[in-house]
Amino acid sequence: MSPQNIYDDPAFFAAYSQLPRSTQGLSAVYEWPAFQRLLPPSLTHRRVLDLGCGLGYFAREARARGAGEVVGVDISERMLADARARGGDPGITYVRSSLESYEPGEETFDLVVSMLALHYIADYSTIARRIFLCLVPGGRFAFSVEHPIYTAVGTSAWHRGPDGAPAHWPVDRYRDEGERRTKWFVDGVVKYHRTIESYVNTLLDAGFGLIRIEEPEAEADWVAARPAMADERRRPPFLLLAADRPA
Ligand SMILES: C[S@@+](CC[C@H](N)C(=O)[O-])C[C@H]1O[C@@H](n2cnc3c(N)ncnc32)[C@H](O)[C@@H]1O
């Protein structure tokens, strides 16, 4: 089955482009404070691969932190065109490819990151093994995905009480891994649900050593600025993992 490229859907892209994540970058990214805790202490001269790089915010940030070279891979031509329009940097190479077909080579990167892209991938274990091989010994894989508590049902919606306020978040079919079709800006957005067990054990089975797990809640200043964010701590929206290829 060929991967979906929903970010090139004009209606989807127009809506996604208006998100704070798209207009303001990492400072407006909910999981960014926690994501930084997954990163190695220094990126200086590091070779970095960003899988599902989108608009290139992390690629530019990595370069600003001294990375020698960043390769950003994404299936969406619109996302990559926007990333390229945000400034040429000879140290960043954007590659249009699905993650499923991208071959990163062996021992070519010090750090592989992926922010909110791997829940679009049906075959996570093949990608995890490929990432392991493309890292140098001692290299780091750090990624975020939509949390399995969030993806289990697939409707991505609170159950609301009579007053319209969120009553609870439905969790069901937790162990039924696989495709979920949701509405997010447009109908028919395909995501893949996996258990936490699968996210972690697939890394261990590929040979990685687990470094860190984060289920971030919104920082206090975020909640102050955006009160609706308080509901995010009632169920985790994102799961973040860091794992190392043993040295
Ligand atoms: C939620 S966006 C995240 C973008 C960026 N990493 C960020 O954190 O802002 C997900 C990105 O993954 C890309 N993507 C989704 N499925 C993909 C696939 N099968 N292969 C490559 N890229 C994919 C989308 O095109 C999109 O740019």
The ligand as a Tripos MOL2 file, in Angstrom:
@<TRIPOS>MOLECULE
LIG
   27    29     1     0     0
SMALL
NO_CHARGES

@<TRIPOS>ATOM
      1 C1          2.9260   16.8140   11.6650 C.3       1 LIG1
      2 S1          4.0410   17.1100   10.3380 S.3       1 LIG1
      3 C2          5.5180   17.3760   11.2630 C.3       1 LIG1
      4 C3          6.5550   18.1820   10.5240 C.3       1 LIG1
      5 C4          7.7950   18.5130   11.3600 C.3       1 LIG1
      6 N1          8.5360   17.3190   11.7090 N.3       1 LIG1
      7 C5          7.3790   19.2480   12.6130 C.2       1 LIG1
      8 O1          7.5320   18.6980   13.7090 O.co2     1 LIG1
      9 O2          6.8910   20.3850   12.5130 O.co2     1 LIG1
     10 C6          4.3190   15.5020    9.6480 C.3       1 LIG1
     11 C7          5.2230   15.4920    8.4300 C.3       1 LIG1
     12 O3          5.4740   14.1330    8.0650 O.3       1 LIG1
     13 C8          5.3970   14.0260    6.6550 C.3       1 LIG1
     14 N2          5.0420   12.6510    6.3040 N.ar      1 LIG1
     15 C9          3.8960   12.0010    6.6040 C.ar      1 LIG1
     16 N3          3.9220   10.7650    6.0980 N.ar      1 LIG1
     17 C10         5.1280   10.6260    5.4810 C.ar      1 LIG1
     18 C11         5.7510    9.5560    4.7650 C.ar      1 LIG1
     19 N4          5.1390    8.3870    4.6140 N.pl3     1 LIG1
     20 N5          6.9790    9.7670    4.2710 N.ar      1 LIG1
     21 C12         7.6170   10.9690    4.4230 C.ar      1 LIG1
     22 N6          7.0670   12.0070    5.0740 N.ar      1 LIG1
     23 C13         5.8310   11.8350    5.6080 C.ar      1 LIG1
     24 C14         4.3400   15.0200    6.2510 C.3       1 LIG1
     25 O4          4.4210   15.3600    4.8860 O.3       1 LIG1
     26 C15         4.6270   16.1740    7.2050 C.3       1 LIG1
     27 O5          5.5310   17.0980    6.6600 O.3       1 LIG1
@<TRIPOS>BOND
     1     1     2 1
     2     2     3 1
     3     2    10 1
     4     3     4 1
     5     4     5 1
     6     5     6 1
     7     5     7 1
     8     7     8 2
     9     7     9 1
    10    10    11 1
    11    11    12 1
    12    11    26 1
    13    12    13 1
    14    13    14 1
    15    13    24 1
    16    14    15 ar
    17    14    23 ar
    18    15    16 ar
    19    16    17 ar
    20    17    18 ar
    21    17    23 ar
    22    18    19 1
    23    18    20 ar
    24    20    21 ar
    25    21    22 ar
    26    22    23 ar
    27    24    25 1
    28    24    26 1
    29    26    27 1
@<TRIPOS>SUBSTRUCTURE
     1 LIG1         1 GROUP 0 **** ****
